[in-house]
Amino acid sequence: MPNSLGNLCKLTVLDLSRNYFNGSVSEILGSLSGCSSGQMESLKLSTNDFSGPLSDQLGDFRHVRPLALSSNSISGPIPASSGNVSFLEEASISENHFNRTLPKTTGQTLNYVKDIAGRL
């Protein structure tokens, strides 16, 4: 994925689902976390081959409503910064390799989530 995605400052919707892209999910979030992360309302990265842990940059995507990360090879913990994603309504995280715990800050966000799909 090109780092230049982060230069798309008015980007509000990004759907890269079902493209079988590969690479580090942290690098993807890092490239987007520049000027576009605060504007992003929809982030869908499902059914690719993104791997590695989620970075704390996930918390930069405060306005994301649907977050789709299912069917990748994402591993490790869900970062505490996920509690900053305060507009989240739907999170799809199944078919990854997350550990089985959610950070305490995520519980604040989950009070407002309408749908979460995934097994931890």
RORO-930788 format. One line per 10 residues: number of its first residue (from 1); for each residue x, y, z of N, C-alpha, C. Coordinates in nm, 3 decimals. Each point is the difference from the previous one (the first is absolute). Example, Ala and Ser with C-alpha at 12.3 -4.5 7.8 and 13.67 -1.06 7.14 Angstrom:
<rs>
1	1.319,-0.569,0.780,-0.089,0.119,0.000,0.090,0.120,0.000  -0.035,0.105,-0.072,0.082,0.119,0.006,-0.077,0.109,0.073;
</rs>
This chain:
<rs>
1	0.085,-0.117,0.000,-0.085,0.117,0.000,0.090,0.124,0.000  -0.030,0.094,-0.084,0.085,0.120,-0.005,-0.020,0.091,0.121  0.110,0.056,0.048,-0.007,0.095,0.111,-0.074,0.126,-0.039  -0.012,0.025,-0.129,-0.067,0.121,-0.047,-0.150,0.001,0.032  -0.056,-0.113,0.045,-0.140,0.001,0.044,-0.022,0.103,0.108  0.099,0.020,0.083,-0.009,0.098,0.108,-0.008,0.143,-0.048  0.032,0.023,-0.127,-0.008,0.135,-0.057,-0.141,0.036,-0.045  -0.089,-0.095,0.004,-0.139,0.024,-0.041,-0.077,0.055,0.119  0.020,0.127,0.028,-0.049,0.061,0.124,-0.152,0.007,0.010  -0.070,-0.008,-0.110,-0.146,0.008,0.005,-0.065,-0.137,-0.011;
11	0.081,-0.104,0.007,-0.051,-0.136,-0.009,-0.084,-0.032,0.123  -0.125,-0.040,-0.022,-0.088,-0.034,0.111,-0.041,-0.147,-0.001  0.007,-0.065,-0.116,-0.038,-0.140,-0.012,0.111,-0.074,-0.074  0.047,-0.109,0.061,0.099,-0.084,-0.066,-0.044,-0.144,0.014  -0.027,-0.063,-0.114,-0.041,-0.140,-0.001,0.097,-0.076,-0.091  0.091,-0.073,0.061,0.097,-0.082,-0.072,-0.031,-0.148,0.017  -0.122,-0.031,0.040,-0.041,-0.138,0.028,0.010,-0.087,-0.124  0.032,-0.126,0.026,0.000,-0.105,-0.102,0.095,0.026,-0.116  0.115,0.052,0.032,0.102,0.022,-0.103,0.122,-0.088,0.019  0.007,-0.070,0.111,0.111,-0.088,0.032,0.134,0.075,0.001;
21	-0.005,0.127,0.045,0.122,0.075,0.023,0.074,-0.064,0.117  0.129,0.022,0.007,0.074,-0.050,0.116,0.090,0.111,0.053  0.055,-0.025,0.115,0.088,0.098,0.063,-0.041,0.021,0.145  0.069,0.089,0.063,-0.022,0.029,0.141,-0.121,0.091,0.019  -0.092,-0.043,0.084,-0.116,0.083,0.029,0.043,0.130,0.068  0.107,-0.006,0.079,0.051,0.120,0.066,0.052,0.101,-0.102  0.061,-0.049,-0.107,0.048,0.091,-0.105,-0.117,0.066,-0.073  -0.106,-0.075,-0.022,-0.119,0.057,-0.064,-0.057,0.110,0.088  -0.020,-0.030,0.128,-0.053,0.100,0.092,0.095,0.119,0.011  0.129,-0.027,-0.001,0.098,0.107,0.007,-0.005,0.092,-0.120;
31	-0.016,-0.058,-0.119,-0.006,0.083,-0.120,-0.127,0.084,-0.005  -0.105,-0.048,0.062,-0.127,0.073,0.002,-0.014,0.094,0.119  0.086,-0.015,0.099,-0.021,0.074,0.123,0.041,0.146,-0.008  0.052,0.041,-0.114,0.034,0.141,-0.017,-0.124,0.086,0.000  -0.020,0.073,-0.104,-0.112,0.094,-0.003,-0.135,-0.067,-0.020  -0.004,-0.122,-0.054,-0.130,-0.061,-0.030,-0.064,-0.071,0.117  0.076,-0.040,0.102,-0.057,-0.082,0.106,-0.112,0.072,0.076  0.013,0.129,0.022,-0.102,0.074,0.073,-0.129,0.018,-0.078  0.008,-0.015,-0.132,-0.116,0.015,-0.088,-0.071,-0.133,-0.030  0.074,-0.109,0.013,-0.049,-0.131,-0.042,-0.127,-0.040,0.075;
41	-0.103,-0.038,-0.075,-0.127,-0.043,0.058,-0.025,-0.148,-0.020  0.067,-0.060,-0.096,-0.020,-0.141,-0.029,0.134,-0.060,-0.043  0.041,-0.106,0.070,0.127,-0.065,-0.031,-0.024,-0.150,-0.009  0.012,-0.052,-0.121,-0.027,-0.142,-0.024,0.121,-0.064,-0.067  0.062,-0.092,0.072,0.120,-0.068,-0.047,-0.017,-0.152,0.003  -0.123,-0.048,0.004,-0.027,-0.144,0.012,0.044,-0.079,-0.122  0.023,-0.129,0.024,0.031,-0.099,-0.103,0.120,0.043,-0.084  0.108,0.021,0.070,0.130,0.024,-0.060,0.097,-0.092,0.072  0.126,0.030,-0.008,0.098,-0.077,0.074,0.088,0.094,0.083  -0.064,0.100,0.061,0.073,0.091,0.087,0.038,-0.075,0.127;
51	0.119,0.028,0.050,0.050,-0.075,0.114,0.064,0.091,0.103  0.044,-0.062,0.108,0.066,0.072,0.107,-0.101,0.059,0.097  0.052,0.067,0.101,-0.089,0.059,0.101,-0.060,0.131,-0.046  -0.114,0.035,0.058,-0.057,0.133,-0.019,0.084,0.100,0.077  0.024,0.114,-0.056,0.080,0.101,0.068,-0.091,0.095,0.078  0.060,0.077,0.088,-0.075,0.101,0.075,-0.061,0.105,-0.091  0.044,0.007,-0.124,-0.057,0.096,-0.095,-0.147,-0.029,-0.030  -0.048,-0.116,0.036,-0.142,-0.029,-0.015,-0.084,0.106,0.071  0.047,0.048,0.112,-0.072,0.102,0.076,-0.010,0.134,-0.069  0.079,0.022,-0.106,-0.007,0.125,-0.076,-0.125,0.008,-0.087;
61	-0.063,-0.113,-0.021,-0.118,-0.008,-0.088,-0.127,0.018,0.083  -0.011,0.113,0.065,-0.107,0.027,0.097,-0.140,-0.003,-0.059  -0.016,0.037,-0.125,-0.133,0.014,-0.059,-0.046,-0.122,-0.080  0.082,-0.106,-0.001,-0.038,-0.120,-0.074,-0.125,-0.061,0.063  -0.097,-0.029,-0.081,-0.124,-0.064,0.047,0.006,-0.150,-0.028  0.014,-0.043,-0.126,0.028,-0.142,-0.020,0.151,-0.022,-0.011  0.048,-0.100,0.071,0.139,-0.041,-0.006,0.001,-0.148,-0.034  0.048,-0.034,-0.117,-0.001,-0.139,-0.046,0.143,-0.049,-0.018  0.040,-0.093,0.084,0.134,-0.056,-0.004,-0.002,-0.152,-0.013  -0.116,-0.059,-0.018,-0.012,-0.146,0.001,0.075,-0.065,-0.116;
71	0.029,-0.128,0.019,0.063,-0.084,-0.102,0.135,0.053,-0.047  0.086,0.025,0.096,0.138,0.037,-0.025,0.086,-0.090,0.088  0.121,0.041,0.025,0.089,-0.073,0.090,0.053,0.094,0.108  -0.087,0.088,0.048,0.037,0.098,0.101,0.014,-0.073,0.134  0.104,0.034,0.074,0.029,-0.074,0.122,0.025,0.094,0.117  0.012,-0.061,0.118,0.034,0.075,0.119,-0.121,0.064,0.066  0.028,0.095,0.087,-0.109,0.063,0.075,-0.070,0.109,-0.081  -0.120,0.030,0.040,-0.069,0.119,-0.052,0.053,0.116,0.083  0.056,0.103,-0.064,0.066,0.107,0.077,-0.097,0.081,0.087  0.052,0.049,0.110,-0.080,0.083,0.091,-0.054,0.124,-0.071;
81	0.070,0.047,-0.101,-0.044,0.119,-0.074,-0.132,-0.022,-0.073  -0.045,-0.125,-0.013,-0.128,-0.027,-0.066,-0.115,0.066,0.075  0.020,0.032,0.127,-0.102,0.071,0.076,-0.023,0.141,-0.049  0.093,0.052,-0.081,-0.016,0.135,-0.057,-0.091,0.004,-0.121  -0.033,-0.117,-0.054,-0.086,-0.007,-0.118,-0.145,0.013,0.048  -0.036,0.123,0.033,-0.122,0.025,0.077,-0.129,-0.004,-0.081  0.006,0.000,-0.132,-0.122,-0.003,-0.081,-0.029,-0.140,-0.054  0.080,-0.098,0.040,-0.010,-0.135,-0.052,-0.139,-0.058,0.022  -0.060,-0.050,-0.108,-0.132,-0.064,0.008,0.007,-0.148,-0.035  0.098,-0.037,-0.081,0.011,-0.139,-0.044,0.147,-0.036,-0.012;
91	0.039,-0.112,0.057,0.138,-0.047,-0.008,-0.001,-0.147,-0.040  0.065,-0.030,-0.108,0.011,-0.137,-0.047,0.147,-0.042,0.011  0.028,-0.090,0.093,0.140,-0.037,0.027,0.023,-0.151,-0.006  -0.096,-0.076,-0.046,0.012,-0.147,0.001,0.108,-0.048,-0.097  0.036,-0.126,0.018,0.096,-0.068,-0.087,0.134,0.072,-0.005  0.051,0.033,0.117,0.133,0.055,0.020,0.065,-0.077,0.113  0.107,0.050,0.053,0.072,-0.068,0.107,0.020,0.092,0.120  -0.105,0.069,0.039,0.008,0.088,0.117,0.012,-0.083,0.126  0.064,0.059,0.104,-0.003,-0.071,0.127,-0.140,0.014,0.060  -0.026,-0.063,0.108,-0.137,-0.011,0.051,-0.040,0.107,0.101;
101	0.067,0.112,0.002,-0.037,0.104,0.095,-0.024,0.132,-0.072  -0.092,0.077,0.054,-0.026,0.135,-0.050,0.052,0.098,0.103  0.062,0.109,-0.044,0.044,0.100,0.097,-0.119,0.067,0.068  0.021,0.047,0.122,-0.109,0.064,0.075,-0.058,0.119,-0.073  0.082,0.074,-0.074,-0.050,0.118,-0.072,-0.097,-0.038,-0.111  0.013,-0.121,-0.053,-0.091,-0.044,-0.106,-0.141,-0.017,0.055  -0.013,-0.035,0.124,-0.132,-0.017,0.060,-0.084,0.126,-0.006  0.063,0.116,0.010,-0.073,0.126,-0.011,-0.057,0.016,-0.139  0.078,-0.036,-0.100,-0.045,0.010,-0.139,-0.108,-0.103,-0.028  0.017,-0.122,0.050,-0.095,-0.107,-0.030,-0.139,0.027,0.053;
111	-0.014,0.089,0.096,-0.133,0.035,0.049,-0.086,0.060,-0.111  0.063,0.055,-0.101,-0.072,0.066,-0.107,0.000,-0.079,-0.131  0.073,-0.109,-0.005,0.008,-0.080,-0.120,-0.128,-0.079,-0.017  -0.059,0.010,-0.118,-0.124,-0.072,-0.028,0.029,-0.145,-0.037  0.110,-0.026,-0.065,0.028,-0.135,-0.047,0.149,-0.025,0.005  0.039,-0.108,0.062,0.141,-0.041,-0.004,0.001,-0.147,-0.040  0.073,-0.029,-0.105,0.008,-0.136,-0.048,0.142,-0.048,0.020  0.015,-0.107,0.069,0.133,-0.053,0.018,0.012,-0.080,0.126  0.088,-0.094,-0.005,0.032,-0.078,0.118,0.137,0.041,0.047  0.014,0.018,0.128,0.131,0.031,0.057,0.059,-0.125,0.060;
</rs>
